[in-house]
């Protein structure tokens, strides 16, 4: 086998091995949103629309009960 082919195969094998490493990912936090029209509250991960403003958060659960504390 020619030396440059061996080098390319080693490089490809290294790239494939690197792509299989686990990447840690966390779920998006939940926030409590307040309607600017009637004051209703909604617990969602993203803004429900323009008529809503951020009220409280972030939370770890979809009921907006378990507050996330920052890790410093």
CORWO-V657603 format. One record per residue. N is the residue number from 1. PHI is phi in radians with two decimals (none if undefined). PSI is psi in degrees with one decimal (NA if undefined). BURIAL is + if it has 16 or more other ideal C-beta (glycine too) atoms within 10 Angstrom, else -. Layout:
N&PHI&PSI&BURIAL ; N&PHI&PSI&BURIAL
This chain:
1&none&139.7&- ; 2&-1.27&146.5&- ; 3&-1.05&-37.4&- ; 4&-1.24&-29.4&- ; 5&-1.21&-38.1&- ; 6&-1.12&-40.7&- ; 7&-1.11&-42.1&- ; 8&-1.15&-39.8&- ; 9&-1.16&-40.7&- ; 10&-1.10&-41.2&- ; 11&-1.13&-43.1&- ; 12&-1.11&-41.9&- ; 13&-1.12&-39.7&- ; 14&-1.15&-40.9&- ; 15&-1.14&-42.0&- ; 16&-1.13&-37.7&- ; 17&-1.17&-38.8&- ; 18&-1.18&-33.1&- ; 19&-1.25&-16.9&- ; 20&-1.64&1.6&- ; 21&-1.20&140.2&- ; 22&-1.22&140.1&- ; 23&-2.00&118.0&- ; 24&-1.23&136.1&- ; 25&-2.43&142.3&- ; 26&-1.96&150.8&- ; 27&-1.23&157.2&- ; 28&-1.17&142.4&- ; 29&-1.28&160.5&- ; 30&-1.76&147.3&+ ; 31&-2.29&153.0&+ ; 32&-1.69&122.2&- ; 33&-1.94&140.7&+ ; 34&-1.97&133.3&+ ; 35&-1.26&134.0&- ; 36&-1.42&-9.6&- ; 37&-1.52&-49.5&- ; 38&-2.25&2.2&- ; 39&1.41&7.7&- ; 40&-1.14&149.5&- ; 41&-1.87&144.5&- ; 42&-2.47&135.2&- ; 43&-1.74&111.3&+ ; 44&-2.53&161.9&- ; 45&-1.39&-29.0&- ; 46&-2.29&161.0&- ; 47&-1.04&131.7&- ; 48&-1.26&-14.1&- ; 49&2.77&-172.6&- ; 50&-1.25&-26.7&- ; 51&-1.46&11.0&- ; 52&-2.11&143.4&+ ; 53&-2.19&150.8&- ; 54&-1.16&127.1&- ; 55&-1.84&-46.1&- ; 56&-2.78&159.1&- ; 57&2.53&178.7&+ ; 58&-1.51&156.5&+ ; 59&-2.15&159.1&+ ; 60&-1.64&-16.1&+ ; 61&-2.16&163.9&- ; 62&-1.35&-3.3&- ; 63&-1.66&-0.7&- ; 64&0.96&48.7&+ ; 65&-1.99&-39.0&- ; 66&-1.63&104.5&- ; 67&-1.26&141.3&- ; 68&-1.55&127.5&- ; 69&-1.75&142.7&- ; 70&-1.27&144.7&- ; 71&-1.78&94.7&- ; 72&-2.09&NA&-
